[in-house]
Amino acid sequence: MITSFFGILLVISVLVILYMAQKNYENIDIYYWTLVILVPIVVLGYWLKTRVTTVEGAKLCFCFIYIDSTVLLTAVIFNIMRFMGIAVKSWIKLVAYIVGFVHLFIIWLCFDNDLYYKNVTLIDTGLGTATKMVNGPLKIVHWIYLILVLSIIIALMIMAIVRKGTYSRRTLILYSLLTGVGILVYIIESILDVDFSNLPALYVTADILIALNYDHAHTHDIACLISEQQKYHGTKGYVAFDLDRNFLSCNSKIYDFVPELKKQIVDENLPSDSELRNIFYSLIDDYRRDIKNVKKFDHDGRICQCEISEFSIRKDGKVQGYLFDIDDVTEEEKVLQVMKDYNTTLNKEVKIKTESIKNIQEKVVLGLANMVENRDNNTGGHVKRTSDLIKIVVNEAKRQGVYSISEQYAEDIVRAAPMHDIGKITIENSILCKPGDLTKEEFDIMKTHSVKSGEFVNLILKGVEEKHFVDVAYNVARYHHERWDGRGYPEGLVGEMIPLEARLMAIADVYDALVSQRYYKKALKYEEAAKIMVEGMGSQFDPNMLSVFLGCRHELEEYYMNIQEDLDAHDEKLLIS
């Protein structure tokens, strides 16, 4: 029965190896694989020992069994030290394994003498073959070795309590408890001289627990998540959290950025009052929502850049947590700030220069417009008045939402207004300043001013101003005499073929002509002018302009009332001339 039980344990220990192998881990943990491979060998020794029929066979089985208290124990201790973050030099590991193997070789070399066992007796218990032994003088070596190992484990446990390092308490307790219990069971069984050891069951139980804890244990080892170069010599700090946001592990460099992590307990959330909690957890939330994976934060005067990514130590890629890498970008940020300040200053200077150029251009345009008006006293002040009127008309159109007019578009129309008649500078004085009606031939010449106005706009502005403004100014200058019914000039455009800016300009241009005095007519009263404007909607003007004109009519009349003195002066000048 014991033979069958040990056989089942042997099969289970082999299945554990297969279970771990099928997980396809990205990195091979030499410590763990040493354990899972040696356990079946040791259990095999125990199983065979229950089936042997000779003393020599029993001694041979012991050659397998003693691997547990020599090589296996050494691997366990180094595994515990690794989880605690204790760096062990390679030569120390080499010496320890040599001591373990020498101990094992002593047992093997005493196979044919009485130095290790004076006497070996086989007993058939009915449950399996039991082995009774009388210890030889060298057996003391084994007891000294076990006491040394037990002392080391106790020392590591005390060190773990004192250091409070960033390692998994669960993993440390699991390894330490199983190892300590194993040694105590061995001592008790040796003293009581039991027929069959319970150690195989303990070994296989430990094997299963360690296998189930493998993922958990290795996510606490930052070396499994980053390279050795990054762990010890990199300039970045690394910290890992599981999917439940519990702290797992970090490298030593991280303490340069956030020394608070030295006190953080593994497998627990960051404290609720911690600044780091907000930094890391908010980035996890953003990452889960695919918002961003990089964040900068100021911590104790240091500007850090934190980047998040998922991690997995398995080849199937199943996500096991989040890995943050943190870099000090304080100097880079200072350089960027200097560049931003420089760019801000440069942009201000460019803006000032641009405004200066615009002012010069506007003065040139106004100068040309004034030159026209100085030649044609008939329309004195028209440029200034239409520039003011167009603001009122455009603002009303925007308010009513009759047309889609952006702030930039509105500004362009207002700036373009003074240029609408600059082409008149090419018209001869005899026509431009004629006090009476123009002949058909003279009017045809007068009508060319709109084409010339457009040409002057391109000549003055193109290549200097932005295209959107040049286009608006050109359309205002060339098409402001077009009519909705197609009887305008210079091209006879119909309806919405006429650019919107020209349709708006036509309202301001015609209204000023109606309420202002000229050589050939008197200024109309506001009621008469309004009646003509309304009647012209749908023929001369865009019918949609009706609501716009009516909406701003009183504001237009109020404007003329405010400048009445200037209008009276102009009218007196006309009478004198």
ChimeraX attribute file (.defattr): number of C-alpha atoms within 10 A of each C-alpha:
attribute: neighborCount
match mode: 1-to-1
recipient: residues
	/A:1	10
	/A:2	17
	/A:3	17
	/A:4	13
	/A:5	12
	/A:6	22
	/A:7	17
	/A:8	15
	/A:9	22
	/A:10	23
	/A:11	14
	/A:12	17
	/A:13	27
	/A:14	17
	/A:15	14
	/A:16	19
	/A:17	19
	/A:18	11
	/A:19	14
	/A:20	15
	/A:21	12
	/A:22	8
	/A:23	12
	/A:24	14
	/A:25	16
	/A:26	14
	/A:27	13
	/A:28	12
	/A:29	13
	/A:30	10
	/A:31	17
	/A:32	17
	/A:33	15
	/A:34	14
	/A:35	22
	/A:36	23
	/A:37	16
	/A:38	19
	/A:39	25
	/A:40	25
	/A:41	18
	/A:42	24
	/A:43	26
	/A:44	21
	/A:45	23
	/A:46	24
	/A:47	25
	/A:48	19
	/A:49	28
	/A:50	25
	/A:51	16
	/A:52	19
	/A:53	13
	/A:54	13
	/A:55	15
	/A:56	13
	/A:57	13
	/A:58	23
	/A:59	21
	/A:60	17
	/A:61	20
	/A:62	19
	/A:63	17
	/A:64	21
	/A:65	23
	/A:66	18
	/A:67	20
	/A:68	21
	/A:69	20
	/A:70	23
	/A:71	22
	/A:72	21
	/A:73	21
	/A:74	19
	/A:75	22
	/A:76	20
	/A:77	19
	/A:78	17
	/A:79	20
	/A:80	21
	/A:81	17
	/A:82	16
	/A:83	21
	/A:84	23
	/A:85	14
	/A:86	12
	/A:87	10
	/A:88	11
	/A:89	8
	/A:90	9
	/A:91	9
	/A:92	10
	/A:93	14
	/A:94	11
	/A:95	11
	/A:96	17
	/A:97	18
	/A:98	14
	/A:99	16
	/A:100	20
	/A:101	16
	/A:102	14
	/A:103	19
	/A:104	21
	/A:105	13
	/A:106	14
	/A:107	20
	/A:108	17
	/A:109	12
	/A:110	15
	/A:111	17
	/A:112	11
	/A:113	11
	/A:114	15
	/A:115	17
	/A:116	23
	/A:117	19
	/A:118	12
	/A:119	14
	/A:120	16
	/A:121	12
	/A:122	17
	/A:123	13
	/A:124	12
	/A:125	11
	/A:126	9
	/A:127	12
	/A:128	19
	/A:129	22
	/A:130	21
	/A:131	20
	/A:132	14
	/A:133	13
	/A:134	12
	/A:135	15
	/A:136	15
	/A:137	11
	/A:138	15
	/A:139	14
	/A:140	12
	/A:141	12
	/A:142	17
	/A:143	12
	/A:144	11
	/A:145	16
	/A:146	19
	/A:147	13
	/A:148	12
	/A:149	20
	/A:150	21
	/A:151	13
	/A:152	13
	/A:153	21
	/A:154	15
	/A:155	11
	/A:156	19
	/A:157	18
	/A:158	11
	/A:159	13
	/A:160	18
	/A:161	10
	/A:162	9
	/A:163	11
	/A:164	15
	/A:165	20
	/A:166	24
	/A:167	24
	/A:168	23
	/A:169	18
	/A:170	14
	/A:171	21
	/A:172	20
	/A:173	14
	/A:174	16
	/A:175	19
	/A:176	20
	/A:177	16
	/A:178	19
	/A:179	21
	/A:180	16
	/A:181	14
	/A:182	22
	/A:183	19
	/A:184	14
	/A:185	16
	/A:186	17
	/A:187	15
	/A:188	12
	/A:189	16
	/A:190	12
	/A:191	9
	/A:192	9
	/A:193	13
	/A:194	13
	/A:195	15
	/A:196	17
	/A:197	15
	/A:198	14
	/A:199	19
	/A:200	25
	/A:201	16
	/A:202	17
	/A:203	23
	/A:204	22
	/A:205	16
	/A:206	22
	/A:207	23
	/A:208	19
	/A:209	15
	/A:210	21
	/A:211	18
	/A:212	14
	/A:213	14
	/A:214	15
	/A:215	15
	/A:216	18
	/A:217	19
	/A:218	20
	/A:219	23
	/A:220	25
	/A:221	22
	/A:222	21
	/A:223	18
	/A:224	18
	/A:225	23
	/A:226	15
	/A:227	12
	/A:228	12
	/A:229	10
	/A:230	17
	/A:231	21
	/A:232	12
	/A:233	11
	/A:234	14
	/A:235	15
	/A:236	20
	/A:237	22
	/A:238	26
	/A:239	23
	/A:240	27
	/A:241	27
	/A:242	22
	/A:243	13
	/A:244	12
	/A:245	18
	/A:246	16
	/A:247	26
	/A:248	28
	/A:249	28
	/A:250	27
	/A:251	21
	/A:252	19
	/A:253	21
	/A:254	21
	/A:255	14
	/A:256	12
	/A:257	18
	/A:258	15
	/A:259	12
	/A:260	13
	/A:261	20
	/A:262	14
	/A:263	11
	/A:264	19
	/A:265	20
	/A:266	21
	/A:267	21
	/A:268	14
	/A:269	17
	/A:270	20
	/A:271	11
	/A:272	9
	/A:273	8
	/A:274	10
	/A:275	12
	/A:276	17
	/A:277	15
	/A:278	13
	/A:279	14
	/A:280	20
	/A:281	15
	/A:282	13
	/A:283	21
	/A:284	24
	/A:285	13
	/A:286	15
	/A:287	18
	/A:288	11
	/A:289	10
	/A:290	9
	/A:291	11
	/A:292	14
	/A:293	17
	/A:294	16
	/A:295	16
	/A:296	15
	/A:297	14
	/A:298	10
	/A:299	12
	/A:300	8
	/A:301	8
	/A:302	13
	/A:303	19
	/A:304	19
	/A:305	18
	/A:306	22
	/A:307	19
	/A:308	22
	/A:309	14
	/A:310	18
	/A:311	21
	/A:312	19
	/A:313	21
	/A:314	15
	/A:315	11
	/A:316	11
	/A:317	13
	/A:318	11
	/A:319	13
	/A:320	19
	/A:321	20
	/A:322	22
	/A:323	24
	/A:324	24
	/A:325	17
	/A:326	23
	/A:327	19
	/A:328	18
	/A:329	16
	/A:330	15
	/A:331	11
	/A:332	11
	/A:333	13
	/A:334	12
	/A:335	12
	/A:336	12
	/A:337	12
	/A:338	12
	/A:339	12
	/A:340	12
	/A:341	12
	/A:342	12
	/A:343	12
	/A:344	12
	/A:345	12
	/A:346	12
	/A:347	12
	/A:348	12
	/A:349	12
	/A:350	12
	/A:351	12
	/A:352	12
	/A:353	12
	/A:354	13
	/A:355	12
	/A:356	12
	/A:357	14
	/A:358	15
	/A:359	12
	/A:360	12
	/A:361	16
	/A:362	16
	/A:363	13
	/A:364	13
	/A:365	20
	/A:366	17
	/A:367	14
	/A:368	19
	/A:369	23
	/A:370	21
	/A:371	14
	/A:372	23
	/A:373	22
	/A:374	13
	/A:375	17
	/A:376	17
	/A:377	19
	/A:378	23
	/A:379	20
	/A:380	22
	/A:381	18
	/A:382	20
	/A:383	23
	/A:384	14
	/A:385	18
	/A:386	24
	/A:387	21
	/A:388	17
	/A:389	24
	/A:390	25
	/A:391	19
	/A:392	21
	/A:393	24
	/A:394	23
	/A:395	16
	/A:396	20
	/A:397	23
	/A:398	16
	/A:399	13
	/A:400	11
	/A:401	11
	/A:402	13
	/A:403	13
	/A:404	8
	/A:405	17
	/A:406	10
	/A:407	9
	/A:408	10
	/A:409	16
	/A:410	19
	/A:411	14
	/A:412	18
	/A:413	24
	/A:414	22
	/A:415	18
	/A:416	26
	/A:417	27
	/A:418	26
	/A:419	24
	/A:420	31
	/A:421	26
	/A:422	27
	/A:423	25
	/A:424	25
	/A:425	20
	/A:426	15
	/A:427	19
	/A:428	14
	/A:429	13
	/A:430	9
	/A:431	17
	/A:432	22
	/A:433	16
	/A:434	15
	/A:435	14
	/A:436	10
	/A:437	11
	/A:438	14
	/A:439	10
	/A:440	9
	/A:441	8
	/A:442	16
	/A:443	13
	/A:444	13
	/A:445	16
	/A:446	18
	/A:447	17
	/A:448	17
	/A:449	22
	/A:450	26
	/A:451	19
	/A:452	20
	/A:453	26
	/A:454	24
	/A:455	16
	/A:456	19
	/A:457	25
	/A:458	16
	/A:459	11
	/A:460	14
	/A:461	18
	/A:462	15
	/A:463	10
	/A:464	13
	/A:465	15
	/A:466	10
	/A:467	12
	/A:468	11
	/A:469	19
	/A:470	21
	/A:471	17
	/A:472	23
	/A:473	27
	/A:474	25
	/A:475	25
	/A:476	31
	/A:477	29
	/A:478	26
	/A:479	28
	/A:480	27
	/A:481	26
	/A:482	26
	/A:483	25
	/A:484	23
	/A:485	16
	/A:486	16
	/A:487	15
	/A:488	17
	/A:489	18
	/A:490	17
	/A:491	15
	/A:492	17
	/A:493	19
	/A:494	16
	/A:495	20
	/A:496	10
	/A:497	11
	/A:498	22
	/A:499	16
	/A:500	20
	/A:501	26
	/A:502	24
	/A:503	25
	/A:504	22
	/A:505	29
	/A:506	24
	/A:507	22
	/A:508	24
	/A:509	23
	/A:510	18
	/A:511	21
	/A:512	22
	/A:513	17
	/A:514	20
	/A:515	20
	/A:516	23
	/A:517	21
	/A:518	19
	/A:519	17
	/A:520	10
	/A:521	12
	/A:522	12
	/A:523	16
	/A:524	15
	/A:525	12
	/A:526	17
	/A:527	11
	/A:528	13
	/A:529	18
	/A:530	19
	/A:531	10
	/A:532	14
	/A:533	20
	/A:534	18
	/A:535	14
	/A:536	16
	/A:537	18
	/A:538	16
	/A:539	15
	/A:540	22
	/A:541	23
	/A:542	22
	/A:543	16
	/A:544	13
	/A:545	21
	/A:546	16
	/A:547	16
	/A:548	23
	/A:549	24
	/A:550	15
	/A:551	17
	/A:552	18
	/A:553	17
	/A:554	11
	/A:555	16
	/A:556	21
	/A:557	15
	/A:558	12
	/A:559	15
	/A:560	18
	/A:561	11
	/A:562	10
	/A:563	11
	/A:564	12
	/A:565	11
	/A:566	12
	/A:567	19
	/A:568	13
	/A:569	10
	/A:570	19
	/A:571	21
	/A:572	12
	/A:573	13
	/A:574	16
	/A:575	9
	/A:576	6
	/A:577	10
